[in-house]
Every structure is written in structure tokens, then in C-alpha cells.
């Protein structure tokens, strides 16, 4: 059974408090709901990505973009 957004927010509240304290951030009370919405969405994105069919003990790296020299003429 999947957790509701409210349950996820309740799970994330102590983590958010710890991150705020650790980083010395100022999160006003009126901002907390927005920050929590962002964290809940991040959890949803992670859950979605975790469903990707990737075989165990394999890794395929993406290509790396290497820019060429820029001609300024």
C-alpha cells in the first residue's frame, strides 16, 4: 500500500528539520508547506525512478558532452 502525500510529509518532517538545522537555513513558518510539497514531490520522483527495469550489478553511463573550441571570428 502506497503512502499518501500527507503520510510522506509526516515522515519527511523530521528530516526537513534536521536539514534546516544542519545547514543553518532560515525556513519561515509560511514557507514550510511549500518546502514540504517540494520534498514530497522529490520522493515521488525517486519512487518512479526506482521502478525502472535495471538489472542488478549493471551500469550504463550516459554519454558525456564535450564542447569543442569556440571560433570567435
Jmol script that loads the backbone (N, CA, C; Angstrom):
load data "model"
ATOM      1  N   UNK A   1       0.841  -1.185   0.000  1.00  0.00           N
ATOM      2  CA  UNK A   1       0.000   0.000   0.000  1.00  0.00           C
ATOM      3  C   UNK A   1       0.888   1.251   0.000  1.00  0.00           C
ATOM      4  N   UNK A   2       0.616   2.135  -0.919  1.00  0.00           N
ATOM      5  CA  UNK A   2       1.415   3.351  -1.018  1.00  0.00           C
ATOM      6  C   UNK A   2       0.947   4.376   0.004  1.00  0.00           C
ATOM      7  N   UNK A   3       1.897   5.148   0.473  1.00  0.00           N
ATOM      8  CA  UNK A   3       1.585   6.194   1.436  1.00  0.00           C
ATOM      9  C   UNK A   3       0.959   7.385   0.728  1.00  0.00           C
ATOM     10  N   UNK A   4       0.108   8.092   1.450  1.00  0.00           N
ATOM     11  CA  UNK A   4      -0.472   9.328   0.923  1.00  0.00           C
ATOM     12  C   UNK A   4       0.561  10.437   1.022  1.00  0.00           C
ATOM     13  N   UNK A   5       0.302  11.536   0.323  1.00  0.00           N
ATOM     14  CA  UNK A   5       1.206  12.682   0.410  1.00  0.00           C
ATOM     15  C   UNK A   5       1.333  13.164   1.849  1.00  0.00           C
ATOM     16  N   UNK A   6       0.228  13.126   2.578  1.00  0.00           N
ATOM     17  CA  UNK A   6       0.248  13.576   3.974  1.00  0.00           C
ATOM     18  C   UNK A   6       1.141  12.661   4.825  1.00  0.00           C
ATOM     19  N   UNK A   7       1.057  11.357   4.587  1.00  0.00           N
ATOM     20  CA  UNK A   7       1.907  10.419   5.327  1.00  0.00           C
ATOM     21  C   UNK A   7       3.378  10.630   4.980  1.00  0.00           C
ATOM     22  N   UNK A   8       3.652  10.865   3.694  1.00  0.00           N
ATOM     23  CA  UNK A   8       5.024  11.123   3.277  1.00  0.00           C
ATOM     24  C   UNK A   8       5.538  12.399   3.939  1.00  0.00           C
ATOM     25  N   UNK A   9       4.703  13.436   3.991  1.00  0.00           N
ATOM     26  CA  UNK A   9       5.093  14.696   4.618  1.00  0.00           C
ATOM     27  C   UNK A   9       5.391  14.485   6.098  1.00  0.00           C
ATOM     28  N   UNK A  10       4.576  13.683   6.764  1.00  0.00           N
ATOM     29  CA  UNK A  10       4.818  13.389   8.182  1.00  0.00           C
ATOM     30  C   UNK A  10       6.143  12.656   8.368  1.00  0.00           C
ATOM     31  N   UNK A  11       6.465  11.751   7.452  1.00  0.00           N
ATOM     32  CA  UNK A  11       7.743  11.036   7.514  1.00  0.00           C
ATOM     33  C   UNK A  11       8.917  11.969   7.261  1.00  0.00           C
ATOM     34  N   UNK A  12       8.719  12.959   6.379  1.00  0.00           N
ATOM     35  CA  UNK A  12       9.795  13.862   5.985  1.00  0.00           C
ATOM     36  C   UNK A  12      10.013  15.030   6.947  1.00  0.00           C
ATOM     37  N   UNK A  13       9.042  15.327   7.786  1.00  0.00           N
ATOM     38  CA  UNK A  13       9.136  16.491   8.670  1.00  0.00           C
ATOM     39  C   UNK A  13      10.405  16.468   9.537  1.00  0.00           C
ATOM     40  N   UNK A  14      10.731  15.352  10.197  1.00  0.00           N
ATOM     41  CA  UNK A  14      11.969  15.345  10.996  1.00  0.00           C
ATOM     42  C   UNK A  14      13.217  15.512  10.126  1.00  0.00           C
ATOM     43  N   UNK A  15      13.195  14.960   8.916  1.00  0.00           N
ATOM     44  CA  UNK A  15      14.327  15.109   8.012  1.00  0.00           C
ATOM     45  C   UNK A  15      14.495  16.574   7.613  1.00  0.00           C
ATOM     46  N   UNK A  16      13.389  17.228   7.291  1.00  0.00           N
ATOM     47  CA  UNK A  16      13.461  18.636   6.931  1.00  0.00           C
ATOM     48  C   UNK A  16      14.004  19.459   8.097  1.00  0.00           C
ATOM     49  N   UNK A  17      13.530  19.207   9.287  1.00  0.00           N
ATOM     50  CA  UNK A  17      14.012  19.932  10.465  1.00  0.00           C
ATOM     51  C   UNK A  17      15.517  19.719  10.660  1.00  0.00           C
ATOM     52  N   UNK A  18      15.975  18.481  10.457  1.00  0.00           N
ATOM     53  CA  UNK A  18      17.395  18.181  10.615  1.00  0.00           C
ATOM     54  C   UNK A  18      18.226  18.884   9.540  1.00  0.00           C
ATOM     55  N   UNK A  19      17.733  18.882   8.298  1.00  0.00           N
ATOM     56  CA  UNK A  19      18.469  19.540   7.212  1.00  0.00           C
ATOM     57  C   UNK A  19      18.551  21.044   7.443  1.00  0.00           C
ATOM     58  N   UNK A  20      17.463  21.622   7.885  1.00  0.00           N
ATOM     59  CA  UNK A  20      17.435  23.061   8.153  1.00  0.00           C
ATOM     60  C   UNK A  20      18.441  23.409   9.252  1.00  0.00           C
ATOM     61  N   UNK A  21      18.440  22.616  10.314  1.00  0.00           N
ATOM     62  CA  UNK A  21      19.367  22.869  11.426  1.00  0.00           C
ATOM     63  C   UNK A  21      20.819  22.649  10.994  1.00  0.00           C
ATOM     64  N   UNK A  22      21.064  21.579  10.276  1.00  0.00           N
ATOM     65  CA  UNK A  22      22.429  21.247   9.848  1.00  0.00           C
ATOM     66  C   UNK A  22      23.009  22.314   8.923  1.00  0.00           C
ATOM     67  N   UNK A  23      22.193  22.814   8.005  1.00  0.00           N
ATOM     68  CA  UNK A  23      22.679  23.779   7.024  1.00  0.00           C
ATOM     69  C   UNK A  23      22.544  25.227   7.493  1.00  0.00           C
ATOM     70  N   UNK A  24      21.912  25.426   8.636  1.00  0.00           N
ATOM     71  CA  UNK A  24      21.731  26.776   9.157  1.00  0.00           C
ATOM     72  C   UNK A  24      20.794  27.612   8.295  1.00  0.00           C
ATOM     73  N   UNK A  25      19.802  26.958   7.729  1.00  0.00           N
ATOM     74  CA  UNK A  25      18.859  27.646   6.853  1.00  0.00           C
ATOM     75  C   UNK A  25      17.750  28.322   7.648  1.00  0.00           C
ATOM     76  N   UNK A  26      17.202  29.366   7.087  1.00  0.00           N
ATOM     77  CA  UNK A  26      16.048  30.033   7.692  1.00  0.00           C
ATOM     78  C   UNK A  26      14.830  29.677   6.857  1.00  0.00           C
ATOM     79  N   UNK A  27      13.957  28.857   7.400  1.00  0.00           N
ATOM     80  CA  UNK A  27      12.720  28.487   6.724  1.00  0.00           C
ATOM     81  C   UNK A  27      11.570  29.022   7.568  1.00  0.00           C
ATOM     82  N   UNK A  28      10.965  30.078   7.074  1.00  0.00           N
ATOM     83  CA  UNK A  28       9.849  30.682   7.799  1.00  0.00           C
ATOM     84  C   UNK A  28       8.666  29.724   7.854  1.00  0.00           C
ATOM     85  N   UNK A  29       7.830  29.908   8.863  1.00  0.00           N
ATOM     86  CA  UNK A  29       6.653  29.052   9.014  1.00  0.00           C
ATOM     87  C   UNK A  29       5.784  29.070   7.766  1.00  0.00           C
ATOM     88  N   UNK A  30       5.667  30.238   7.132  1.00  0.00           N
ATOM     89  CA  UNK A  30       4.806  30.336   5.943  1.00  0.00           C
ATOM     90  C   UNK A  30       5.426  29.643   4.721  1.00  0.00           C
ATOM     91  N   UNK A  31       6.709  29.292   4.785  1.00  0.00           N
ATOM     92  CA  UNK A  31       7.377  28.593   3.684  1.00  0.00           C
ATOM     93  C   UNK A  31       7.352  27.076   3.847  1.00  0.00           C
ATOM     94  N   UNK A  32       7.136  26.611   5.062  1.00  0.00           N
ATOM     95  CA  UNK A  32       7.266  25.174   5.355  1.00  0.00           C
ATOM     96  C   UNK A  32       6.400  24.306   4.462  1.00  0.00           C
ATOM     97  N   UNK A  33       5.165  24.717   4.218  1.00  0.00           N
ATOM     98  CA  UNK A  33       4.266  23.903   3.392  1.00  0.00           C
ATOM     99  C   UNK A  33       4.814  23.769   1.971  1.00  0.00           C
ATOM    100  N   UNK A  34       5.345  24.842   1.423  1.00  0.00           N
ATOM    101  CA  UNK A  34       5.912  24.793   0.078  1.00  0.00           C
ATOM    102  C   UNK A  34       7.161  23.923   0.013  1.00  0.00           C
ATOM    103  N   UNK A  35       8.015  24.048   1.020  1.00  0.00           N
ATOM    104  CA  UNK A  35       9.221  23.223   1.070  1.00  0.00           C
ATOM    105  C   UNK A  35       8.823  21.754   1.195  1.00  0.00           C
ATOM    106  N   UNK A  36       7.846  21.480   2.032  1.00  0.00           N
ATOM    107  CA  UNK A  36       7.399  20.103   2.216  1.00  0.00           C
ATOM    108  C   UNK A  36       6.792  19.546   0.932  1.00  0.00           C
ATOM    109  N   UNK A  37       6.046  20.366   0.206  1.00  0.00           N
ATOM    110  CA  UNK A  37       5.481  19.930  -1.076  1.00  0.00           C
ATOM    111  C   UNK A  37       6.605  19.536  -2.031  1.00  0.00           C
ATOM    112  N   UNK A  38       7.667  20.334  -2.056  1.00  0.00           N
ATOM    113  CA  UNK A  38       8.816  20.016  -2.907  1.00  0.00           C
ATOM    114  C   UNK A  38       9.448  18.690  -2.491  1.00  0.00           C
ATOM    115  N   UNK A  39       9.650  18.479  -1.209  1.00  0.00           N
ATOM    116  CA  UNK A  39      10.260  17.234  -0.740  1.00  0.00           C
ATOM    117  C   UNK A  39       9.389  16.017  -1.056  1.00  0.00           C
ATOM    118  N   UNK A  40       8.079  16.163  -0.882  1.00  0.00           N
ATOM    119  CA  UNK A  40       7.164  15.063  -1.212  1.00  0.00           C
ATOM    120  C   UNK A  40       7.244  14.760  -2.709  1.00  0.00           C
ATOM    121  N   UNK A  41       7.308  15.794  -3.548  1.00  0.00           N
ATOM    122  CA  UNK A  41       7.435  15.570  -4.994  1.00  0.00           C
ATOM    123  C   UNK A  41       8.758  14.901  -5.326  1.00  0.00           C
ATOM    124  N   UNK A  42       9.825  15.254  -4.618  1.00  0.00           N
ATOM    125  CA  UNK A  42      11.120  14.609  -4.837  1.00  0.00           C
ATOM    126  C   UNK A  42      11.041  13.119  -4.496  1.00  0.00           C
ATOM    127  N   UNK A  43      10.327  12.787  -3.435  1.00  0.00           N
ATOM    128  CA  UNK A  43      10.137  11.382  -3.067  1.00  0.00           C
ATOM    129  C   UNK A  43       9.361  10.664  -4.163  1.00  0.00           C
ATOM    130  N   UNK A  44       8.318  11.295  -4.691  1.00  0.00           N
ATOM    131  CA  UNK A  44       7.536  10.679  -5.773  1.00  0.00           C
ATOM    132  C   UNK A  44       8.406  10.424  -7.004  1.00  0.00           C
ATOM    133  N   UNK A  45       9.266  11.379  -7.345  1.00  0.00           N
ATOM    134  CA  UNK A  45      10.157  11.193  -8.495  1.00  0.00           C
ATOM    135  C   UNK A  45      11.121  10.038  -8.248  1.00  0.00           C
ATOM    136  N   UNK A  46      11.651   9.950  -7.036  1.00  0.00           N
ATOM    137  CA  UNK A  46      12.572   8.856  -6.699  1.00  0.00           C
ATOM    138  C   UNK A  46      11.849   7.514  -6.767  1.00  0.00           C
ATOM    139  N   UNK A  47      10.625   7.456  -6.269  1.00  0.00           N
ATOM    140  CA  UNK A  47       9.852   6.208  -6.322  1.00  0.00           C
ATOM    141  C   UNK A  47       9.615   5.783  -7.770  1.00  0.00           C
ATOM    142  N   UNK A  48       9.333   6.760  -8.632  1.00  0.00           N
ATOM    143  CA  UNK A  48       9.118   6.476 -10.046  1.00  0.00           C
ATOM    144  C   UNK A  48      10.397   5.913 -10.675  1.00  0.00           C
ATOM    145  N   UNK A  49      11.523   6.555 -10.403  1.00  0.00           N
ATOM    146  CA  UNK A  49      12.792   6.113 -10.979  1.00  0.00           C
ATOM    147  C   UNK A  49      13.204   4.740 -10.466  1.00  0.00           C
ATOM    148  N   UNK A  50      12.869   4.452  -9.226  1.00  0.00           N
ATOM    149  CA  UNK A  50      13.219   3.147  -8.659  1.00  0.00           C
ATOM    150  C   UNK A  50      12.479   2.004  -9.348  1.00  0.00           C
ATOM    151  N   UNK A  51      11.422   2.307 -10.067  1.00  0.00           N
ATOM    152  CA  UNK A  51      10.651   1.291 -10.776  1.00  0.00           C
ATOM    153  C   UNK A  51      11.252   0.948 -12.138  1.00  0.00           C
ATOM    154  N   UNK A  52      12.256   1.694 -12.574  1.00  0.00           N
ATOM    155  CA  UNK A  52      12.879   1.455 -13.868  1.00  0.00           C
ATOM    156  C   UNK A  52      13.519   0.069 -13.881  1.00  0.00           C
ATOM    157  N   UNK A  53      13.323  -0.654 -14.972  1.00  0.00           N
ATOM    158  CA  UNK A  53      13.876  -2.015 -15.054  1.00  0.00           C
ATOM    159  C   UNK A  53      15.386  -1.993 -15.320  1.00  0.00           C
ATOM    160  N   UNK A  54      16.156  -2.004 -14.256  1.00  0.00           N
ATOM    161  CA  UNK A  54      17.616  -2.027 -14.365  1.00  0.00           C
ATOM    162  C   UNK A  54      18.091  -3.327 -13.730  1.00  0.00           C
ATOM    163  N   UNK A  55      18.898  -4.067 -14.500  1.00  0.00           N
ATOM    164  CA  UNK A  55      19.391  -5.339 -13.986  1.00  0.00           C
ATOM    165  C   UNK A  55      20.370  -5.107 -12.835  1.00  0.00           C
ATOM    166  N   UNK A  56      20.398  -6.034 -11.909  1.00  0.00           N
ATOM    167  CA  UNK A  56      21.316  -5.964 -10.779  1.00  0.00           C
ATOM    168  C   UNK A  56      22.759  -6.058 -11.257  1.00  0.00           C
ATOM    169  N   UNK A  57      23.624  -5.305 -10.620  1.00  0.00           N
ATOM    170  CA  UNK A  57      25.060  -5.328 -10.904  1.00  0.00           C
ATOM    171  C   UNK A  57      25.413  -4.870 -12.320  1.00  0.00           C
ATOM    172  N   UNK A  58      24.595  -3.998 -12.886  1.00  0.00           N
ATOM    173  CA  UNK A  58      24.927  -3.440 -14.200  1.00  0.00           C
ATOM    174  C   UNK A  58      24.865  -1.926 -14.112  1.00  0.00           C
ATOM    175  N   UNK A  59      25.599  -1.309 -14.985  1.00  0.00           N
ATOM    176  CA  UNK A  59      25.548   0.146 -15.043  1.00  0.00           C
ATOM    177  C   UNK A  59      25.847   0.557 -16.479  1.00  0.00           C
ATOM    178  N   UNK A  60      25.054   1.474 -16.974  1.00  0.00           N
ATOM    179  CA  UNK A  60      25.280   2.031 -18.292  1.00  0.00           C
ATOM    180  C   UNK A  60      25.333   3.537 -18.133  1.00  0.00           C
ATOM    181  N   UNK A  61      26.483   4.095 -18.372  1.00  0.00           N
ATOM    182  CA  UNK A  61      26.650   5.526 -18.208  1.00  0.00           C
ATOM    183  C   UNK A  61      26.183   6.262 -19.453  1.00  0.00           C
ATOM    184  N   UNK A  62      25.651   7.434 -19.240  1.00  0.00           N
ATOM    185  CA  UNK A  62      25.237   8.276 -20.354  1.00  0.00           C
ATOM    186  C   UNK A  62      26.470   8.879 -21.006  1.00  0.00           C
ATOM    187  N   UNK A  63      26.315   9.254 -22.261  1.00  0.00           N
ATOM    188  CA  UNK A  63      27.413   9.928 -22.961  1.00  0.00           C
ATOM    189  C   UNK A  63      27.710  11.252 -22.268  1.00  0.00           C
ATOM    190  N   UNK A  64      28.945  11.685 -22.378  1.00  0.00           N
ATOM    191  CA  UNK A  64      29.356  12.945 -21.779  1.00  0.00           C
ATOM    192  C   UNK A  64      29.562  13.955 -22.887  1.00  0.00           C
ATOM    193  N   UNK A  65      28.944  15.103 -22.763  1.00  0.00           N
ATOM    194  CA  UNK A  65      29.104  16.169 -23.749  1.00  0.00           C
ATOM    195  C   UNK A  65      30.434  16.862 -23.518  1.00  0.00           C
ATOM    196  N   UNK A  66      31.225  16.952 -24.561  1.00  0.00           N
ATOM    197  CA  UNK A  66      32.491  17.661 -24.504  1.00  0.00           C
ATOM    198  C   UNK A  66      32.448  18.758 -25.554  1.00  0.00           C
ATOM    199  N   UNK A  67      32.401  20.005 -25.131  1.00  0.00           N
ATOM    200  CA  UNK A  67      32.306  21.089 -26.116  1.00  0.00           C
ATOM    201  C   UNK A  67      33.612  21.247 -26.888  1.00  0.00           C
ATOM    202  N   UNK A  68      33.479  21.614 -28.147  1.00  0.00           N
ATOM    203  CA  UNK A  68      34.659  21.886 -28.954  1.00  0.00           C
ATOM    204  C   UNK A  68      35.124  23.297 -28.728  1.00  0.00           C
ATOM    205  N   UNK A  69      36.170  23.661 -29.400  1.00  0.00           N
ATOM    206  CA  UNK A  69      36.685  25.028 -29.279  1.00  0.00           C
ATOM    207  C   UNK A  69      35.724  25.978 -29.975  1.00  0.00           C
ATOM    208  N   UNK A  70      35.596  27.171 -29.414  1.00  0.00           N
ATOM    209  CA  UNK A  70      34.713  28.178 -29.978  1.00  0.00           C
ATOM    210  C   UNK A  70      35.529  29.093 -30.877  1.00  0.00           C
ATOM    211  N   UNK A  71      35.047  29.244 -32.108  1.00  0.00           N
ATOM    212  CA  UNK A  71      35.719  30.138 -33.065  1.00  0.00           C
ATOM    213  C   UNK A  71      35.081  31.518 -32.923  1.00  0.00           C
ATOM    214  N   UNK A  72      35.852  32.475 -32.474  1.00  0.00           N
ATOM    215  CA  UNK A  72      35.335  33.830 -32.223  1.00  0.00           C
ATOM    216  C   UNK A  72      35.490  34.773 -33.414  1.00  0.00           C
ATOM    217  N   UNK A  73      35.782  34.244 -34.591  1.00  0.00           N
ATOM    218  CA  UNK A  73      35.953  35.116 -35.763  1.00  0.00           C
ATOM    219  C   UNK A  73      34.645  35.596 -36.312  1.00  0.00           C
TER     220      UNK A  73
END
end "model"
wireframe off; spacefill off
backbone 0.3
color backbone group
